[in-house]
Amino acid sequence: MKIDDTFFLGIVSKKFGYKGDIICVFDVDKPEKYTELESVFLLINKKLVPFFIEKISFRPNSNQAIIRFKGIDNEKKAEDLIDCEMYLPLDMLPPLSGNQFYFHEVEGFKVYDTRQGYIGEIEKILDYPGNPLFQIKRNLNEILIPVSDKFIKEVDRKLKKIVVTTPEGLLGIYTNDVS
């Protein structure tokens, strides 16, 4: 399994008890959707290593779970996993509809502004905390547009297109041919 075929699920945070249990922090919108996991991949020495789950229990109203992996049965083994990132295959992502999307899903989509028309193609999404940005390539220019429900008017998966209404003057900052 390659990391490009997975999504980031969370991180191993710390040990819990002395029998090898660990606390994992899930970085997903709805952690409760992952209560039946059978396995995860941990990133160890830049390689994805599968770990099978014996037991998982989420803390109430929290994004944290106590997990016991098969073969991890003491503090030392658990300690070796602290700070490891957890991943799952992309096909385990719950499907989204409407204007909701996963960041990896829209790379390559064409972006149109309701006033200015075609802007360019999304190269990637810069995931800054609290302020993700579409990084759009147009000719030799790079255009950055906030990923915000306020600006996104339509996501068309079939046509690989996103329609936005950008704030007045934003596009003019980047290029003379788009005002």
VENNOR-V736239 format. One record per residue. N is the residue number from 1. PSI is psi in whole degrees, 0 to 359 (* if undefined). OMEGA is omega in radians with two decimals (* if undefined). NEAR is the number of other ideal C-beta (glycine too) atoms within 10 Angstrom. Layout:
n/psi/omega/near
N/PSI/OMEGA/NEAR
N/PSI/OMEGA/NEAR
This chain:
n/psi/omega/near
1/130/3.10/13
2/151/-3.11/6
3/331/3.10/14
4/343/3.14/7
5/12/-3.08/12
6/171/3.00/22
7/152/-3.13/17
8/125/-3.11/14
9/322/-3.10/21
10/202/-3.05/20
11/147/3.03/17
12/120/-2.98/23
13/307/-3.09/14
14/171/3.09/14
15/156/3.06/19
16/108/-3.10/18
17/197/-3.06/12
18/6/-3.10/9
19/12/3.08/12
20/359/3.10/22
21/151/3.13/19
22/159/3.03/22
23/128/3.11/19
24/138/3.09/26
25/120/-3.11/16
26/131/-3.14/20
27/60/3.14/14
28/160/-3.11/16
29/320/-3.08/10
30/84/-3.10/9
31/332/-3.10/19
32/344/3.09/12
33/353/-3.05/13
34/24/-3.11/20
35/343/-3.08/10
36/21/-3.12/7
37/138/3.06/16
38/332/-3.12/8
39/164/3.02/11
40/166/3.00/26
41/133/3.02/21
42/139/3.12/19
43/109/-3.11/17
44/122/-3.10/13
45/44/3.09/6
46/19/3.10/6
47/143/3.09/10
48/123/-3.11/18
49/125/-3.13/13
50/138/3.04/10
51/130/-3.14/19
52/140/-3.04/12
53/125/3.03/15
54/319/-3.05/15
55/139/3.07/11
56/132/3.07/17
57/126/-3.13/12
58/142/3.01/17
59/142/-3.10/11
60/137/3.10/6
61/44/-3.05/6
62/162/3.03/12
63/18/-3.13/16
64/143/3.09/18
65/148/3.00/24
66/124/-3.06/15
67/139/2.97/25
68/119/3.08/19
69/146/3.04/23
70/134/3.11/12
71/352/3.08/10
72/98/-2.96/21
73/16/3.07/14
74/169/-3.08/11
75/318/-3.09/15
76/313/3.13/10
77/321/3.13/14
78/319/-3.12/24
79/325/3.14/14
80/343/-3.10/12
81/351/-3.10/21
82/136/-3.12/13
83/4/3.05/10
84/139/3.07/19
85/144/3.12/18
86/140/-3.14/24
87/156/3.02/20
88/157/3.08/19
89/147/-3.12/12
90/327/-3.10/13
91/356/3.08/8
92/358/3.07/14
93/134/3.07/15
94/140/-3.14/10
95/145/3.10/6
96/157/3.12/13
97/176/3.13/8
98/222/-3.11/7
99/7/3.07/13
100/146/3.12/12
101/158/2.98/17
102/145/-3.08/14
103/315/-3.10/15
104/335/-3.05/13
105/330/-3.01/16
106/1/3.07/19
107/130/-3.09/15
108/350/3.09/10
109/148/3.04/19
110/142/-3.10/16
111/132/3.12/21
112/140/3.05/18
113/141/-3.10/18
114/335/-3.14/12
115/323/-2.98/11
116/350/-3.11/16
117/214/-3.04/8
118/129/3.09/12
119/310/-3.10/25
120/195/-3.08/21
121/138/3.13/15
122/118/3.05/22
123/312/3.10/14
124/174/3.06/15
125/125/3.08/18
126/113/-3.00/13
127/73/3.06/10
128/137/-3.11/10
129/122/3.10/5
130/357/-3.10/4
131/63/3.10/10
132/150/-3.08/14
133/138/2.92/16
134/127/3.00/27
135/109/-3.01/16
136/136/3.11/23
137/125/3.05/14
138/111/-3.05/17
139/240/3.14/7
140/3/-3.08/6
141/151/2.99/14
142/130/3.13/12
143/132/3.12/22
144/126/3.12/12
145/131/3.11/23
146/137/3.03/16
147/99/-3.05/20
148/137/3.08/13
149/332/-3.13/8
150/326/-3.06/9
151/334/-3.05/18
152/120/-3.10/19
153/328/-3.09/14
154/139/3.00/13
155/117/-3.13/20
156/101/-3.09/13
157/323/-3.11/13
158/317/-3.13/5
159/358/-3.11/10
160/59/-3.03/15
161/142/3.05/15
162/132/3.09/25
163/129/-3.12/17
164/160/2.91/25
165/106/-3.08/13
166/154/3.08/19
167/145/3.14/12
168/128/3.06/9
169/348/-3.09/8
170/312/-3.08/17
171/328/3.13/20
172/339/3.10/13
173/326/-2.99/10
174/333/-3.05/17
175/155/3.12/16
176/334/-3.08/7
177/352/3.07/11
178/119/-3.13/19
179/*/*/11
